[in-house]
Amino acid sequence: MWRPWGSSKKSPVRRIHDTSSPFSCSSFKDILHLCAEDYSPSSSSLPLSSAAKRTANVFHRVRIANSILRAWGETRPESNRKLLDSVSDRSVSVSIPDADKRIVVYYTSLRVVRSTFEDCKAVRSILRGFRVSIDERDLSMDSRFLDELKGILGKSKLSLPRVFIGGRYLGGAEEIKQLHETGELKKLMEGLSAADPATCGVCGGYRFVLCDECNGSRKIYAEKSGFKICTDCNENGLIRCPSCSYAPL
């Protein structure tokens, strides 16, 4: 039997939450504290002069924020000039020949070191966005690129990526990101050759193909000496694509 609706026995009422209590989430304490000065539930009952004072206080804060941002923006050209001066100093001492119309990037496609891989990926994405000719040299595909880069910079221990624009050495990931944020990188792209929008039909855009001599096996058979190591390809049995890859420096 159902209990009558108007039964005298009343079940205890459980209050799920108290709607009369003020909102006090711990993650919003700072926000509540900041907003307490500019807004309160009784603000509608304040006289007009008090509301005007609070409005003036808000605009005063906005003016202060704008002045700080303006002052910060005025210091940016000085930092940009220092950055360009440091780039110019490096490019005078380090440069590569026959690359005045393109970008040369030494990088790695291996994910062994995540930070290095992410830096290489970010730099390549930035440079490709300008749609100019880029000579990408993957050290994980050909170890001879590493020897080539060591000879250019004169260092045995190197971090990647390394970028050359118009034959001038600019640096690594941090320098490229800073120049891109300040807009100076776009100026350095002026005069460079435009990238070919079509994908290479020989290598499919990978810039490497199987060696014609050993067919990728790295072994060549001769009747007199038997098998020998192929010297025309790299350690992966690959050679640079004759259609889209640039000649070695």
C-alpha positions in Angstrom: 0.0 0.0 0.0 1.1 3.5 -0.8 1.6 5.8 2.1 -1.0 8.6 2.0 0.2 11.9 0.7 -0.9 13.8 3.7 0.5 11.3 6.2 1.4 12.8 9.6 4.6 10.8 9.7 7.2 13.0 8.1 10.5 11.5 6.9 13.6 13.4 7.8 14.7 15.9 5.1 18.3 15.7 4.0 19.7 19.0 2.8 21.9 18.4 -0.2 23.5 21.8 -0.1 22.9 25.1 1.5 22.0 27.7 -1.1 22.1 30.4 1.4 25.8 30.0 2.1 28.2 32.1 0.0 30.2 30.6 -2.8 33.6 29.6 -1.5 35.4 27.3 -3.9 39.0 27.2 -2.9 40.2 27.6 -6.5 38.4 30.9 -6.9 39.4 32.6 -3.7 41.8 34.9 -5.5 39.1 35.8 -8.0 36.6 36.5 -5.3 39.1 38.7 -3.4 39.9 40.7 -6.6 36.3 41.2 -7.5 35.3 42.2 -4.0 36.6 45.7 -4.5 34.7 46.3 -7.7 31.5 44.4 -7.2 29.3 43.5 -4.3 25.6 42.3 -4.0 24.6 45.6 -2.6 26.2 47.7 -5.3 22.8 48.5 -6.7 21.9 50.3 -3.5 25.0 52.5 -3.5 24.7 56.1 -4.3 25.7 57.3 -7.8 28.9 58.9 -6.6 30.2 55.6 -5.2 29.4 53.8 -8.4 31.3 56.5 -10.4 34.3 56.1 -8.1 34.4 52.4 -8.7 34.1 52.9 -12.5 37.0 55.4 -12.4 39.0 52.8 -10.4 38.5 50.2 -13.1 39.5 52.6 -15.9 42.6 53.6 -13.8 43.7 50.0 -13.7 43.2 49.7 -17.5 45.3 52.8 -18.1 48.1 51.4 -15.9 48.0 48.1 -17.8 48.1 49.8 -21.2 51.1 52.0 -20.1 53.0 48.9 -19.0 52.3 47.1 -22.3 53.3 50.2 -24.2 56.6 50.5 -22.3 57.3 46.8 -22.9 56.6 47.3 -26.6 59.1 50.2 -26.8 61.9 48.0 -25.4 61.4 45.3 -28.0 63.2 47.1 -30.9 66.3 47.4 -28.8 66.2 43.6 -28.0 65.6 42.9 -31.7 68.6 45.0 -32.6 70.8 43.1 -30.2 69.6 39.8 -31.5 70.3 40.8 -35.1 73.7 42.0 -34.1 74.5 38.7 -32.6 73.3 36.9 -35.7 75.4 39.2 -37.9 78.5 38.4 -35.8 78.0 34.7 -36.2 77.3 34.9 -39.9 80.5 36.8 -40.5 82.6 34.1 -38.9 80.5 31.1 -40.1 78.9 30.8 -43.6 78.5 28.3 -46.3 79.2 28.9 -50.0 76.7 28.5 -52.9 73.7 28.8 -50.7 72.8 32.5 -51.0 69.4 31.8 -52.6 68.1 29.1 -50.2 67.8 27.8 -46.7 70.0 24.9 -45.4 68.7 23.1 -42.3 70.6 20.4 -40.5 68.2 18.4 -38.4 67.2 14.9 -37.3 64.0 12.9 -37.8 64.7 10.4 -35.0 62.7 10.6 -31.7 65.6 9.5 -29.5 65.8 12.8 -27.7 62.3 14.3 -27.5 63.3 17.9 -27.0 65.7 17.8 -30.0 63.0 16.2 -32.2 60.4 18.8 -31.1 62.9 21.7 -31.8 63.7 20.3 -35.3 60.0 19.9 -36.0 59.1 23.4 -34.9 61.9 25.0 -36.9 61.1 23.1 -40.0 57.4 24.1 -39.6 58.3 27.8 -39.3 60.6 27.8 -42.3 58.2 25.9 -44.5 55.6 28.5 -43.8 57.5 31.1 -45.9 57.3 28.8 -48.9 61.0 29.3 -49.9 63.5 26.8 -51.2 64.8 24.7 -48.3 67.7 22.2 -48.4 66.8 19.8 -45.5 69.7 17.6 -44.4 68.6 14.8 -42.1 71.6 13.6 -40.1 69.7 10.4 -39.2 69.5 9.5 -42.9 73.1 10.2 -43.8 75.9 10.5 -41.2 78.0 12.4 -43.7 75.8 15.4 -43.0 77.2 15.3 -39.4 80.8 15.4 -40.7 79.8 18.2 -43.0 78.3 20.3 -40.2 81.2 19.7 -37.9 83.6 21.0 -40.6 81.5 24.1 -41.2 81.1 25.1 -37.5 84.4 23.7 -36.3 82.8 21.9 -33.4 82.7 18.2 -32.4 79.6 18.5 -30.1 76.6 19.9 -31.8 72.9 20.4 -30.9 70.2 20.3 -33.5 68.7 22.0 -35.5 71.2 24.3 -37.2 70.0 26.8 -39.7 71.7 28.8 -42.5 69.7 31.4 -44.5 71.2 32.9 -47.6 74.6 31.3 -46.7 74.6 33.0 -43.3 74.6 31.0 -40.1 71.7 32.0 -37.8 71.8 29.5 -35.0 69.4 26.9 -33.6 65.8 26.6 -32.5 65.8 29.5 -30.0 67.3 32.0 -32.4 64.8 31.1 -35.2 61.8 31.3 -32.8 62.9 34.7 -31.5 63.5 36.1 -35.0 60.1 34.7 -36.1 58.3 36.3 -33.1 59.8 39.7 -33.7 59.1 39.6 -37.5 62.8 39.8 -38.4 62.9 36.3 -39.9 60.5 37.4 -42.7 62.9 40.1 -43.7 65.7 37.6 -44.0 63.6 35.6 -46.5 63.6 38.4 -49.1 65.4 37.4 -52.2 65.3 33.7 -51.6 64.1 31.3 -54.3 60.5 30.2 -54.0 59.8 26.6 -53.2 58.5 24.2 -55.8 54.9 23.3 -54.8 55.0 20.0 -56.7 56.2 16.8 -55.0 59.2 15.2 -56.5 58.2 12.3 -58.8 61.4 10.4 -58.2 61.7 10.2 -54.4 58.2 11.3 -53.4 59.6 14.1 -51.3 61.9 12.0 -49.2 65.0 13.3 -50.9 66.7 9.8 -50.9 66.4 6.8 -53.2 67.9 3.3 -53.3 71.4 3.1 -54.6 71.6 2.0 -58.2 74.8 0.0 -57.7 73.8 -2.2 -54.8 70.0 -1.7 -54.8 70.1 -0.8 -51.1 72.0 -3.9 -50.0 75.3 -2.1 -49.6 77.1 -5.1 -51.2 78.5 -5.4 -54.7 79.7 -8.7 -56.2 82.8 -8.9 -58.3 84.1 -12.2 -60.0 87.7 -11.6 -58.8 87.2 -10.3 -55.3 83.7 -11.5 -54.4 81.5 -9.3 -52.3 82.6 -5.9 -51.3 81.0 -2.9 -49.6 79.3 -0.3 -51.9 81.0 3.0 -51.6 78.4 5.0 -53.6 75.7 5.0 -50.9 75.4 5.8 -47.2 75.1 3.4 -44.3 71.4 2.9 -45.1 72.0 1.9 -48.7 70.5 5.2 -49.9 71.7 8.1 -52.1 70.5 11.6 -52.5 67.7 12.0 -55.0 69.2 13.2 -58.2 66.0 15.2 -59.1 65.4 17.4 -56.0 68.4 17.2 -53.7 71.2 19.7 -53.7 74.8 18.8 -54.3 77.0 18.5 -51.2 78.7 21.6 -49.9 
